[in-house]
Amino acid sequence: MTRPVVLAGIVRAALAGWLTCLIGAVIAYNYVGAEFFSVLVPGLVGAACAVSARRAAGPVSATSTVLGLGVRLVSGGYAVLSALYAFQFADEPYGPAGRWLPPVAAALVGVAIGELYAAPPRRRRSRVAGTTSRD
């Protein structure tokens, strides 16, 4: 795979991840300081960042190791940024790590779950030689 194709895929993933990050931060700042939702919403935003970045990168991201890693790094970075932006938008101080670390960790877990969801379906070999089928 050529470098311009990989770079174009990462740029598309970054643009989609950035847009999802900002929209997610605007939604998540309403839940800063809430007991359960302050962790759940950043996790959902992280999953949305992963899915949007993977889909924007195109189908090549499933076959290219470099592009797949770039998309994962972009979506993880924007998910963390979204969780931290939520504190900024809410005008809440970050305070001790116990206050901002759980939403950041939930965003990264959401990225991992979103990567599982956005992955293309696997093909398996059929019993008939030479044909493939989808699950």
C-alpha positions as CSV (number, residue, x, y, z in Angstrom):
1,M,0.0,0.0,0.0
2,T,1.4,3.4,-0.9
3,R,2.0,6.2,1.5
4,P,-0.5,8.6,0.0
5,V,-3.3,6.1,0.4
6,V,-2.4,5.5,4.0
7,L,-2.0,9.2,4.7
8,A,-5.3,10.0,3.1
9,G,-7.0,7.3,5.2
10,I,-5.5,8.7,8.4
11,V,-6.5,12.3,7.5
12,R,-10.1,11.2,6.8
13,A,-10.2,9.3,10.1
14,A,-8.8,12.3,11.9
15,L,-11.4,14.7,10.4
16,A,-14.3,12.3,11.3
17,G,-12.8,11.7,14.8
18,W,-12.4,15.4,15.4
19,L,-16.0,16.1,14.5
20,T,-17.2,13.3,16.7
21,C,-14.9,14.4,19.5
22,L,-16.4,17.9,19.6
23,I,-20.0,16.8,19.3
24,G,-19.4,14.2,22.0
25,A,-17.8,16.7,24.3
26,V,-20.8,19.0,24.0
27,I,-23.1,16.2,24.9
28,A,-20.8,14.8,27.7
29,Y,-20.3,18.1,29.5
30,N,-23.9,17.9,30.7
31,Y,-22.9,14.8,32.7
32,V,-19.7,15.9,34.3
33,G,-20.0,15.2,38.0
34,A,-23.0,12.8,37.6
35,E,-22.5,9.5,39.3
36,F,-23.0,6.9,36.6
37,F,-23.4,8.9,33.4
38,S,-20.0,10.7,33.9
39,V,-18.4,7.4,33.0
40,L,-21.0,5.9,30.6
41,V,-21.2,8.9,28.2
42,P,-17.5,9.2,27.6
43,G,-17.4,5.5,26.9
44,L,-20.2,5.9,24.3
45,V,-18.4,8.9,22.8
46,G,-15.2,6.8,22.6
47,A,-17.1,4.1,20.7
48,A,-18.6,6.7,18.4
49,C,-15.1,8.1,17.7
50,A,-13.8,4.7,16.9
51,V,-16.7,3.8,14.6
52,S,-16.6,7.1,12.7
53,A,-12.8,7.1,12.3
54,R,-12.9,3.5,11.0
55,R,-15.7,4.1,8.6
56,A,-14.2,7.3,7.3
57,A,-10.8,5.6,6.7
58,G,-12.5,3.3,4.3
59,P,-12.4,-0.5,3.8
60,V,-8.6,-0.5,3.3
61,S,-8.2,0.1,7.0
62,A,-9.1,-3.5,7.7
63,T,-6.3,-4.9,5.5
64,S,-3.5,-2.3,6.2
65,T,-1.6,-2.7,9.4
66,V,-0.2,0.8,9.3
67,L,-3.5,2.5,8.5
68,G,-5.4,0.4,11.1
69,L,-2.9,1.4,13.8
70,G,-3.1,5.0,12.7
71,V,-6.9,4.9,12.9
72,R,-6.8,3.4,16.4
73,L,-4.3,6.0,17.6
74,V,-6.4,8.8,16.1
75,S,-9.7,7.6,17.5
76,G,-8.1,6.9,21.0
77,G,-6.6,10.4,21.1
78,Y,-9.8,12.1,20.1
79,A,-11.8,10.0,22.6
80,V,-9.5,11.1,25.4
81,L,-9.6,14.7,24.2
82,S,-13.4,14.6,24.2
83,A,-13.5,13.4,27.8
84,L,-11.2,16.2,28.8
85,Y,-13.0,18.8,26.7
86,A,-16.2,17.9,28.6
87,F,-14.6,19.2,31.8
88,Q,-13.5,22.4,30.0
89,F,-16.9,23.0,28.6
90,A,-18.5,22.5,32.0
91,D,-16.1,24.9,33.7
92,E,-15.2,22.3,36.2
93,P,-11.6,22.0,37.5
94,Y,-9.9,18.7,36.7
95,G,-9.0,18.2,40.4
96,P,-7.5,15.0,41.5
97,A,-6.9,12.1,39.1
98,G,-9.8,10.2,40.7
99,R,-12.2,12.8,39.1
100,W,-11.0,12.8,35.5
101,L,-9.3,9.5,35.1
102,P,-12.5,7.3,35.1
103,P,-14.1,9.2,32.2
104,V,-10.8,9.0,30.3
105,A,-10.4,5.3,30.9
106,A,-14.1,4.7,29.9
107,A,-13.4,6.6,26.7
108,L,-10.5,4.3,25.9
109,V,-12.6,1.2,26.7
110,G,-15.3,2.7,24.4
111,V,-12.7,2.9,21.6
112,A,-11.8,-0.7,22.0
113,I,-15.5,-1.7,21.9
114,G,-16.1,0.5,18.9
115,E,-13.2,-1.1,17.1
116,L,-14.8,-4.5,17.6
117,Y,-18.1,-3.1,16.2
118,A,-16.6,-1.3,13.2
119,A,-14.4,-4.3,12.1
120,P,-15.6,-5.8,8.9
121,P,-17.2,-9.3,9.1
122,R,-14.8,-12.2,8.7
123,R,-15.1,-14.5,5.8
124,R,-14.9,-18.2,6.4
125,R,-14.2,-21.0,4.0
126,S,-17.2,-23.0,2.9
127,R,-17.1,-26.7,2.7
128,V,-17.4,-26.5,-1.1
129,A,-13.9,-25.8,-2.3
130,G,-13.2,-22.4,-3.6
131,T,-16.3,-20.6,-2.3
132,T,-16.6,-18.3,0.7
133,S,-19.6,-17.3,2.7
134,R,-20.4,-14.6,5.3
135,D,-21.6,-15.3,8.8
